């Protein structure tokens, strides 16, 4: 099922009908959020996990997703739509230089060994 174009450059879709990245509620690579939403998520993370829980990008993203999935934020219940541009406007080169918390290899050689 296709989303609805509200302008020639923007597509609106119901997030819960999407899979994987199309249903990821708090993605920090190249997403835009309303300031009120960001403040709500950061405040809730600090309240639930401690003030230092927003000091690492992986914690900020992981804890935010957890709280949204558990519907511990008012916005989790009220915002079911997302929007994206119809043509690419940003490229994200996945080189996670801050990744030190989780095993998340990005590239590997043909023999299966990781590339640093």
URFENFEN-V696373 format. One record per residue. N is the residue number from 0. RES is the residue in one small letter. PSI is psi in whole degrees, 0 to 359 (NA if undefined). OMEGA is omega as a letter, one per 20 degrees, with the letter a starting at -180 (999 if undefined). NEAR is the number of other C-alpha atoms within 12 Angstrom. Layout:
N/RES/PSI/OMEGA/NEAR
N/RES/PSI/OMEGA/NEAR
//
This chain:
0/x/129/a/8
1/x/153/r/11
2/x/179/a/21
3/x/128/r/19
4/x/120/r/16
5/x/351/r/15
6/x/167/r/13
7/x/339/a/12
8/x/359/a/15
9/x/135/r/18
10/x/128/r/20
11/x/136/a/24
12/x/158/r/25
13/x/114/a/22
14/x/318/a/24
15/x/346/r/19
16/x/352/a/18
17/x/168/r/19
18/x/156/r/12
19/x/238/a/11
20/x/339/a/18
21/x/1/r/22
22/x/32/r/21
23/x/115/a/27
24/x/345/a/39
25/x/82/a/34
26/x/131/a/25
27/x/9/a/22
28/x/311/a/20
29/x/31/a/17
30/x/156/r/22
31/x/137/r/18
32/x/155/r/21
33/x/142/a/14
34/x/318/a/10
35/x/323/r/14
36/x/318/r/22
37/x/315/r/25
38/x/320/r/17
39/x/313/a/22
40/x/314/a/36
41/x/316/r/32
42/x/317/a/24
43/x/320/r/28
44/x/312/r/30
45/x/320/a/21
46/x/317/a/19
47/x/323/a/19
48/x/358/r/21
49/x/157/a/16
50/x/331/a/16
51/x/357/a/17
52/x/350/r/23
53/x/8/a/25
54/x/352/a/17
55/x/130/a/19
56/x/322/a/24
57/x/322/r/25
58/x/316/a/29
59/x/314/r/29
60/x/312/a/26
61/x/314/r/26
62/x/322/r/33
63/x/315/r/38
64/x/316/a/26
65/x/312/a/24
66/x/322/r/30
67/x/317/r/31
68/x/324/r/21
69/x/0/r/15
70/x/44/r/19
71/x/5/r/22
72/x/140/r/29
73/x/322/a/18
74/x/340/r/26
75/x/330/a/25
76/x/340/a/16
77/x/340/a/13
78/x/104/a/20
79/x/355/a/22
80/x/149/r/23
81/x/168/r/30
82/x/151/r/25
83/x/158/r/28
84/x/151/a/22
85/x/337/r/18
86/x/143/a/11
87/x/137/r/11
88/x/354/r/12
89/x/148/r/13
90/x/133/r/11
91/x/113/r/12
92/x/116/a/11
93/x/85/r/14
94/x/93/a/15
95/x/85/a/20
96/x/342/r/15
97/x/357/a/15
98/x/107/r/16
99/x/4/a/13
100/x/329/a/14
101/x/149/r/13
102/x/111/a/11
103/x/66/a/16
104/x/142/a/19
105/x/311/a/18
106/x/148/r/16
107/x/158/r/12
108/x/172/a/11
109/x/336/r/8
110/x/1/r/8
111/x/351/r/10
112/x/148/a/11
113/x/150/r/13
114/x/128/a/12
115/x/NA/999/11
//
